[in-house]
Amino acid sequence: MRSLQTESLTDAERLKLPVISEWKEEFAALLHGDSPSMERQAAFYREAIPKADSEDRETFESVLDDELWEMHEKDPQKAKAFSLLARGKTTQMSAHLDSWLSTCNNTEKTLNMKRADAQRFIKEFPYSHEVTKRTVQRWADQLLAEPLKPTTVNRILSACRGYWDYLERSGLIERDDMPFANALRKGNSKNGSERGKRRQPFTDEQVVTLVRAAEAEGDTSLRDLIILAMWTGCRIEELCSLKKNTTNSDHFIIKEAKTEAGQRTVPVHSKLAPELTRMIADSADDYVLGGLSFNKYGNRSNALGKRFGRLKTKLGFDSSLVFHSIRKTVATQLENVGIPENISADILGHEKQTITYGLYSGGTGLSAMKKAIEELHYPLKSKAE
């Protein structure tokens, strides 16, 4: 038994994780007849030496020096880590990972990604004394040379920086050298807005090419997804989670969206209406796009999104063109025919920045949005219209 020194159940749920991990390690060692781990051995000295009187402290220090000498002859790096652990001057980086993740308010998918990124970091730097500005910069260069994209390396470093900040706030690390500062050299770091600028809209003709290619491959689900996107500008997650009972002949309602502005009513284009009726009739489940499976994060769009990626790559489209580019195509068309930005924002589910429309307005009426959406046109000459 061990007290967690808190009356808060929430705190206790977080604080218990490293304790349970420690006990499991001890049980496993006992079951296999192994000696205590280096961390447990070091913890004994770290806790015993400060509490001992002068005579016992001298004895402990002497025994510790003997162990360090023996260890140094076999593995100098291990001896250095053991010495620092025993004197409380370094932290085992893996010991507090679960505690940190329990404080992160993220989706399961994001938490798993953060865990993987942090574990990659921990494998490179098992102890906190090994983490310096120079070693982190060198590691970032190694990641780029693997090769990983700068955006991926930036994401990894961001997760590791978050873990490091948690250790500092928790008093487990007491340093002020900011080892993650300027970890990526200038020119290698790209933020999200810069990535967004590189994404381009498909041309009207390219959207038609995508529809035709999905038809040619017999991928009805992907064809229907593209058709829904080209006449509405909706995000892939919104379309894959669209249910029949939120769909009417002239509009449908987006209830599951990434932002509050994304929860909206979307008008149905006259060219989309018969296709939408067919999709609903063909679907054997509760969704407009039937037959899609959920991944482990509860996402129905994952597999279909990957199929779109393979299709557009096969057609020769580069990384600047993604499924989201169809949304940009719709926005571009609406802008080019002079649709007011507030109406386009309500159709696409964007937050309106002005006080008048963004704060006070109840939103564009369905009839006005319907008139705007009818301005969308593509060079189609078949039933795919």
PyMOL commands that set and color helices and strands:
alter all, ss='L'
color gray80, all
select helices_A, chain A and resi 9-31+38-51+54-74+76-86+93-103+108-124+128-130+133-144+150-169+192-198+204-216+220-232+236-240+244-246+273-282+302-314+324-336+341-348+355-360+366-373
alter helices_A, ss='H'
color red, helices_A
select strands_A, chain A and resi 251-254+264-267
alter strands_A, ss='S'
color yellow, strands_A
deselect
rebuild
show_as cartoon
